Amino acid sequence: MVFRVAVIGAGPSGLTSIKACLDEGLEPTCFESSDDMGGLWKFKEVSEPNRASIYHSLTINSSKEMMCYSDFPIPADYPNYMHHSKILKYFRMYAEHFKLLEHICFQTSVKKVTQRPDFSRTGQWEVVTENKDGLEERHIFEAVICCTGHYTYPNLPLKDFPGIETFEGNYFHSWDYKGTENMYGKRVVVIGIGNSGSDIAVESSKVAEQVYMSTRRGAWVIRQVSDNGLPVDMKYNTRFVHILFQLLPVNILNWISEKKINSMYDHTMYALKPKHR
């Protein structure tokens, strides 16, 4: 019996799901709504509705040693923290090496996934797809793997900002951000101290008159590079550190971690120190 698997999405999780199915002798069919693989890491000059969006300068915040597929190392000449264009090239190499492209249906959206009436007996699913011409098809699969990712829908809670309707400047979500072209000589406030907010604050500070960061609480900010130039996730995401987490009391672990982080820059001095440990 052929065991058919529907894989929804051809991003990093979708690609490795296709390969895992092939390794197990299954028959995967991947449905990708866009015209290319890569998911989040496929850069577009204009943000597209219902799709994740990234900006010109984006680099990943995981080192290549920690993020690569275990059976396909990232090329040695690639930087530790890769630009999005390098990440997409890596995924292309992975897909071509393991011959995954022949299992992907591009520009095909999944509209509905339902259990068949005889699901309790067969375990089968009905998947309804729509191609770029609007033609719907129904497919039968024995399993479905959902690899649709996240960061797809921007959260812009304008009701929480009284007076926004009379604000004469520009406002937008980081989902719409591509670069600093519209920030020259302006006063900018970046709301949020996550990865995207930090990136945008640093970039805009090079061209804006003044940049402010607004955050409801502090945050522990960690550099990408640790002692001796090693990527910080390689240095501390180890078996030894995980054993320490099991053996040492939480208060001691917090004290050690905070002392190390504050040696990079004093969080109290920069008004960054959060209330949480």
DRENDO-1510 file (C-alpha; in Angstrom, 1 decimal, always signed):
<recs>
REC; n; res; u; v; w
REC; 1; MET; +0.0; +0.0; +0.0 .
REC; 2; VAL; +1.2; +3.5; -0.9 .
REC; 3; PHE; +1.2; +5.8; +2.1 .
REC; 4; ARG; +0.5; +9.3; +0.8 .
REC; 5; VAL; +1.4; +12.4; +2.8 .
REC; 6; ALA; +0.3; +16.0; +2.2 .
REC; 7; VAL; +2.9; +18.5; +3.3 .
REC; 8; ILE; +1.5; +22.1; +3.5 .
REC; 9; GLY; +4.2; +24.7; +2.9 .
REC; 10; ALA; +7.7; +24.5; +1.3 .
REC; 11; GLY; +9.6; +26.5; +3.9 .
REC; 12; PRO; +12.4; +25.0; +6.0 .
REC; 13; SER; +10.0; +22.7; +7.9 .
REC; 14; GLY; +8.2; +21.6; +4.8 .
REC; 15; LEU; +11.4; +20.8; +2.9 .
REC; 16; THR; +12.8; +18.6; +5.7 .
REC; 17; SER; +9.3; +16.9; +6.1 .
REC; 18; ILE; +9.4; +16.0; +2.4 .
REC; 19; LYS; +12.8; +14.4; +2.9 .
REC; 20; ALA; +11.8; +12.6; +6.0 .
REC; 21; CYS; +8.8; +11.1; +4.2 .
REC; 22; LEU; +11.0; +9.9; +1.3 .
REC; 23; ASP; +13.5; +8.4; +3.8 .
REC; 24; GLU; +10.7; +6.4; +5.3 .
REC; 25; GLY; +9.4; +5.1; +2.0 .
REC; 26; LEU; +6.3; +7.4; +2.0 .
REC; 27; GLU; +4.9; +9.4; -0.9 .
REC; 28; PRO; +4.9; +13.1; -0.1 .
REC; 29; THR; +3.1; +15.8; -2.1 .
REC; 30; CYS; +3.9; +19.4; -0.9 .
REC; 31; PHE; +1.6; +22.3; -1.6 .
REC; 32; GLU; +3.2; +25.7; -1.7 .
REC; 33; SER; +1.0; +28.8; -2.2 .
REC; 34; SER; +3.8; +31.0; -3.5 .
REC; 35; ASP; +6.0; +30.6; -6.6 .
REC; 36; ASP; +9.1; +29.5; -4.7 .
REC; 37; MET; +10.4; +27.6; -1.7 .
REC; 38; GLY; +11.9; +29.1; +1.5 .
REC; 39; GLY; +8.8; +30.4; +3.3 .
REC; 40; LEU; +9.8; +33.3; +5.6 .
REC; 41; TRP; +13.2; +33.5; +3.9 .
REC; 42; LYS; +12.0; +34.3; +0.4 .
REC; 43; PHE; +12.4; +38.1; +0.3 .
REC; 44; LYS; +9.9; +40.2; -1.6 .
REC; 45; GLU; +10.3; +43.9; -2.3 .
REC; 46; VAL; +6.6; +44.5; -1.4 .
REC; 47; SER; +5.0; +42.6; +1.5 .
REC; 48; GLU; +2.3; +40.2; +0.3 .
REC; 49; PRO; -1.0; +39.6; +2.2 .
REC; 50; ASN; -1.2; +36.4; +4.3 .
REC; 51; ARG; +2.5; +35.8; +3.9 .
REC; 52; ALA; +5.5; +36.4; +6.2 .
REC; 53; SER; +7.7; +39.4; +5.3 .
REC; 54; ILE; +11.3; +40.2; +5.9 .
REC; 55; TYR; +13.5; +43.3; +5.4 .
REC; 56; HIS; +16.6; +44.0; +3.2 .
REC; 57; SER; +19.2; +43.7; +5.9 .
REC; 58; LEU; +17.8; +40.7; +7.8 .
REC; 59; THR; +20.2; +38.2; +9.1 .
REC; 60; ILE; +19.3; +35.1; +11.2 .
REC; 61; ASN; +20.0; +35.2; +14.9 .
REC; 62; SER; +21.0; +31.5; +15.1 .
REC; 63; SER; +24.5; +30.5; +14.1 .
REC; 64; LYS; +24.9; +28.3; +11.0 .
REC; 65; GLU; +26.3; +25.5; +13.2 .
REC; 66; MET; +23.1; +25.4; +15.3 .
REC; 67; MET; +20.5; +25.9; +12.5 .
REC; 68; CYS; +21.7; +23.6; +9.7 .
REC; 69; TYR; +20.1; +20.3; +8.8 .
REC; 70; SER; +22.0; +17.6; +10.5 .
REC; 71; ASP; +22.4; +15.7; +7.2 .
REC; 72; PHE; +23.5; +18.6; +5.1 .
REC; 73; PRO; +26.1; +21.0; +6.6 .
REC; 74; ILE; +26.0; +24.7; +5.6 .
REC; 75; PRO; +29.1; +25.5; +3.3 .
REC; 76; ALA; +32.2; +26.4; +5.3 .
REC; 77; ASP; +32.6; +29.8; +3.6 .
REC; 78; TYR; +29.2; +31.0; +4.7 .
REC; 79; PRO; +29.2; +33.4; +7.6 .
REC; 80; ASN; +28.2; +32.3; +11.1 .
REC; 81; TYR; +25.1; +34.5; +11.0 .
REC; 82; MET; +23.7; +34.4; +7.5 .
REC; 83; HIS; +21.9; +37.1; +5.5 .
REC; 84; HIS; +18.5; +36.0; +4.3 .
REC; 85; SER; +19.8; +35.6; +0.7 .
REC; 86; LYS; +22.4; +33.0; +1.9 .
REC; 87; ILE; +19.7; +31.1; +3.9 .
REC; 88; LEU; +17.5; +30.8; +0.8 .
REC; 89; LYS; +20.5; +29.6; -1.3 .
REC; 90; TYR; +21.2; +27.0; +1.4 .
REC; 91; PHE; +17.6; +25.7; +1.2 .
REC; 92; ARG; +17.9; +25.5; -2.6 .
REC; 93; MET; +21.0; +23.4; -2.3 .
REC; 94; TYR; +19.3; +21.2; +0.2 .
REC; 95; ALA; +16.2; +20.7; -2.0 .
REC; 96; GLU; +18.3; +20.1; -5.2 .
REC; 97; HIS; +20.7; +17.7; -3.4 .
REC; 98; PHE; +17.9; +15.5; -2.1 .
REC; 99; LYS; +15.7; +15.9; -5.2 .
REC; 100; LEU; +12.8; +17.5; -3.3 .
REC; 101; LEU; +11.5; +19.9; -6.0 .
REC; 102; GLU; +9.7; +17.2; -8.0 .
REC; 103; HIS; +7.4; +16.7; -5.0 .
REC; 104; ILE; +6.4; +20.3; -4.7 .
REC; 105; CYS; +3.3; +21.9; -6.3 .
REC; 106; PHE; +4.0; +25.6; -6.4 .
REC; 107; GLN; +1.3; +28.3; -6.6 .
REC; 108; THR; -1.2; +25.9; -5.1 .
REC; 109; SER; -3.1; +26.9; -1.9 .
REC; 110; VAL; -4.7; +24.5; +0.5 .
REC; 111; LYS; -8.2; +25.6; +1.1 .
REC; 112; LYS; -9.5; +22.9; +3.4 .
REC; 113; VAL; -8.4; +19.8; +5.2 .
REC; 114; THR; -11.1; +17.4; +6.6 .
REC; 115; GLN; -11.3; +13.9; +7.8 .
REC; 116; ARG; -13.1; +11.6; +5.3 .
REC; 117; PRO; -16.4; +10.0; +6.4 .
REC; 118; ASP; -14.6; +6.7; +6.9 .
REC; 119; PHE; -11.7; +8.2; +8.8 .
REC; 120; SER; -12.2; +5.9; +11.8 .
REC; 121; ARG; -11.5; +2.9; +9.6 .
REC; 122; THR; -9.1; +4.3; +7.0 .
REC; 123; GLY; -7.4; +7.2; +8.7 .
REC; 124; GLN; -7.7; +9.2; +5.4 .
REC; 125; TRP; -7.9; +12.9; +4.9 .
REC; 126; GLU; -9.4; +15.0; +2.1 .
REC; 127; VAL; -7.4; +18.0; +1.1 .
REC; 128; VAL; -8.9; +20.6; -1.2 .
REC; 129; THR; -6.4; +22.8; -3.1 .
REC; 130; GLU; -6.7; +25.7; -5.5 .
REC; 131; ASN; -4.1; +26.5; -8.2 .
REC; 132; LYS; -3.2; +30.0; -9.6 .
REC; 133; ASP; -6.0; +29.8; -12.2 .
REC; 134; GLY; -8.6; +29.3; -9.4 .
REC; 135; LEU; -9.1; +25.6; -10.2 .
REC; 136; GLU; -10.0; +23.5; -7.2 .
REC; 137; GLU; -8.9; +19.9; -6.8 .
REC; 138; ARG; -9.7; +17.2; -4.1 .
REC; 139; HIS; -7.0; +14.8; -3.0 .
REC; 140; ILE; -6.9; +11.9; -0.6 .
REC; 141; PHE; -4.0; +11.4; +1.8 .
REC; 142; GLU; -3.2; +9.0; +4.7 .
REC; 143; ALA; -1.5; +11.8; +6.6 .
REC; 144; VAL; -1.1; +15.6; +6.7 .
REC; 145; ILE; +1.9; +17.6; +7.9 .
REC; 146; CYS; +1.2; +21.3; +8.4 .
REC; 147; CYS; +4.3; +23.5; +7.9 .
REC; 148; THR; +2.7; +26.9; +7.3 .
REC; 149; GLY; +5.0; +28.8; +9.7 .
REC; 150; HIS; +4.1; +32.0; +11.6 .
REC; 151; TYR; +4.7; +35.8; +11.6 .
REC; 152; THR; +2.1; +35.9; +8.8 .
REC; 153; TYR; -0.4; +38.4; +10.2 .
REC; 154; PRO; +0.9; +41.7; +11.6 .
REC; 155; ASN; -0.5; +42.7; +15.0 .
REC; 156; LEU; -1.3; +46.5; +14.9 .
REC; 157; PRO; -3.5; +47.3; +17.9 .
REC; 158; LEU; -4.3; +50.9; +16.9 .
REC; 159; LYS; -7.2; +51.0; +19.4 .
REC; 160; ASP; -4.5; +51.1; +22.2 .
REC; 161; PHE; -3.1; +54.3; +20.8 .
REC; 162; PRO; -5.5; +57.2; +21.5 .
REC; 163; GLY; -5.1; +60.0; +19.0 .
REC; 164; ILE; -3.6; +57.8; +16.2 .
REC; 165; GLU; -6.4; +58.9; +13.9 .
REC; 166; THR; -5.1; +62.6; +14.0 .
REC; 167; PHE; -1.3; +61.6; +13.9 .
REC; 168; GLU; +0.2; +63.3; +10.9 .
REC; 169; GLY; +3.3; +61.1; +10.6 .
REC; 170; ASN; +3.6; +57.6; +9.2 .
REC; 171; TYR; +3.0; +54.5; +11.2 .
REC; 172; PHE; +3.4; +50.9; +10.2 .
REC; 173; HIS; +4.2; +47.4; +11.5 .
REC; 174; SER; +7.6; +45.8; +11.1 .
REC; 175; TRP; +5.9; +43.4; +8.7 .
REC; 176; ASP; +5.8; +46.4; +6.2 .
REC; 177; TYR; +9.4; +47.4; +6.9 .
REC; 178; LYS; +11.9; +46.9; +4.1 .
REC; 179; GLY; +14.6; +49.6; +4.9 .
REC; 180; THR; +15.2; +53.1; +6.1 .
REC; 181; GLU; +14.3; +55.0; +2.9 .
REC; 182; ASN; +11.5; +57.0; +4.6 .
REC; 183; MET; +13.2; +57.7; +7.9 .
REC; 184; TYR; +15.9; +60.3; +6.8 .
REC; 185; GLY; +15.9; +63.2; +9.2 .
REC; 186; LYS; +12.8; +62.1; +11.1 .
REC; 187; ARG; +12.0; +61.5; +14.7 .
REC; 188; VAL; +11.2; +57.8; +15.0 .
REC; 189; VAL; +9.8; +55.7; +17.9 .
REC; 190; VAL; +10.1; +51.9; +17.7 .
REC; 191; ILE; +7.6; +50.1; +19.8 .
REC; 192; GLY; +8.9; +46.7; +21.1 .
REC; 193; ILE; +12.4; +45.5; +22.0 .
REC; 194; GLY; +12.3; +42.1; +20.2 .
REC; 195; ASN; +14.6; +41.1; +17.4 .
REC; 196; SER; +12.9; +43.1; +14.7 .
REC; 197; GLY; +12.4; +46.1; +16.9 .
REC; 198; SER; +16.1; +46.1; +17.8 .
REC; 199; ASP; +17.2; +45.7; +14.2 .
REC; 200; ILE; +15.0; +48.6; +13.0 .
REC; 201; ALA; +16.1; +50.9; +15.9 .
REC; 202; VAL; +19.7; +50.4; +15.0 .
REC; 203; GLU; +19.2; +50.8; +11.3 .
REC; 204; SER; +17.1; +53.9; +11.6 .
REC; 205; SER; +19.4; +55.5; +14.1 .
REC; 206; LYS; +21.9; +55.9; +11.3 .
REC; 207; VAL; +19.7; +58.2; +9.2 .
REC; 208; ALA; +17.0; +59.6; +11.6 .
REC; 209; GLU; +17.2; +62.8; +13.6 .
REC; 210; GLN; +16.3; +60.8; +16.8 .
REC; 211; VAL; +15.2; +57.3; +17.6 .
REC; 212; TYR; +13.4; +56.2; +20.7 .
REC; 213; MET; +12.6; +52.6; +21.8 .
REC; 214; SER; +9.4; +52.0; +23.7 .
REC; 215; THR; +9.0; +48.8; +25.7 .
REC; 216; ARG; +6.6; +47.9; +28.4 .
REC; 217; ARG; +9.4; +46.2; +30.4 .
REC; 218; GLY; +13.1; +45.6; +30.2 .
REC; 219; ALA; +14.9; +42.7; +28.5 .
REC; 220; TRP; +18.1; +40.7; +28.7 .
REC; 221; VAL; +19.9; +41.7; +25.6 .
REC; 222; ILE; +22.6; +39.2; +24.5 .
REC; 223; ARG; +25.3; +39.6; +21.8 .
REC; 224; GLN; +25.5; +37.1; +19.0 .
REC; 225; VAL; +29.3; +36.6; +19.5 .
REC; 226; SER; +30.6; +35.3; +22.8 .
REC; 227; ASP; +34.1; +34.8; +24.2 .
REC; 228; ASN; +36.9; +34.0; +21.7 .
REC; 229; GLY; +34.6; +35.0; +18.9 .
REC; 230; LEU; +32.4; +31.9; +19.1 .
REC; 231; PRO; +28.7; +32.2; +18.4 .
REC; 232; VAL; +26.9; +32.6; +21.7 .
REC; 233; ASP; +24.5; +29.7; +21.0 .
REC; 234; MET; +27.4; +27.3; +20.3 .
REC; 235; LYS; +29.1; +28.4; +23.5 .
REC; 236; TYR; +26.2; +27.9; +25.9 .
REC; 237; ASN; +23.7; +25.5; +24.2 .
REC; 238; THR; +25.8; +22.4; +25.1 .
REC; 239; ARG; +25.3; +19.2; +27.0 .
REC; 240; PHE; +27.5; +20.5; +29.8 .
REC; 241; VAL; +25.4; +23.6; +30.3 .
REC; 242; HIS; +22.2; +21.5; +30.2 .
REC; 243; ILE; +23.6; +19.3; +32.9 .
REC; 244; LEU; +24.4; +22.4; +35.0 .
REC; 245; PHE; +20.8; +23.5; +34.7 .
REC; 246; GLN; +19.7; +20.2; +36.2 .
REC; 247; LEU; +22.2; +20.2; +39.0 .
REC; 248; LEU; +22.4; +23.9; +40.2 .
REC; 249; PRO; +19.7; +25.8; +42.0 .
REC; 250; VAL; +17.9; +28.3; +39.8 .
REC; 251; ASN; +19.1; +31.3; +41.9 .
REC; 252; ILE; +22.7; +30.5; +41.3 .
REC; 253; LEU; +22.1; +29.9; +37.6 .
REC; 254; ASN; +20.4; +33.3; +37.4 .
REC; 255; TRP; +23.3; +35.0; +39.2 .
REC; 256; ILE; +25.9; +33.5; +36.9 .
REC; 257; SER; +23.9; +34.3; +33.7 .
REC; 258; GLU; +23.2; +37.9; +34.7 .
REC; 259; LYS; +26.8; +38.5; +35.7 .
REC; 260; LYS; +27.9; +37.2; +32.3 .
REC; 261; ILE; +25.3; +39.2; +30.4 .
REC; 262; ASN; +26.0; +42.4; +32.4 .
REC; 263; SER; +29.7; +42.1; +31.6 .
REC; 264; MET; +28.7; +42.8; +27.9 .
REC; 265; TYR; +26.9; +45.9; +29.0 .
REC; 266; ASP; +25.4; +47.0; +32.3 .
REC; 267; HIS; +21.6; +46.6; +31.9 .
REC; 268; THR; +20.9; +48.9; +34.8 .
REC; 269; MET; +23.0; +51.7; +33.2 .
REC; 270; TYR; +21.2; +51.5; +29.9 .
REC; 271; ALA; +17.7; +51.2; +31.6 .
REC; 272; LEU; +17.3; +47.7; +30.1 .
REC; 273; LYS; +17.2; +45.6; +33.3 .
REC; 274; PRO; +13.9; +43.7; +33.5 .
REC; 275; LYS; +12.1; +42.7; +36.7 .
REC; 276; HIS; +12.3; +39.0; +35.8 .
REC; 277; ARG; +15.5; +37.2; +36.4 .
</recs>
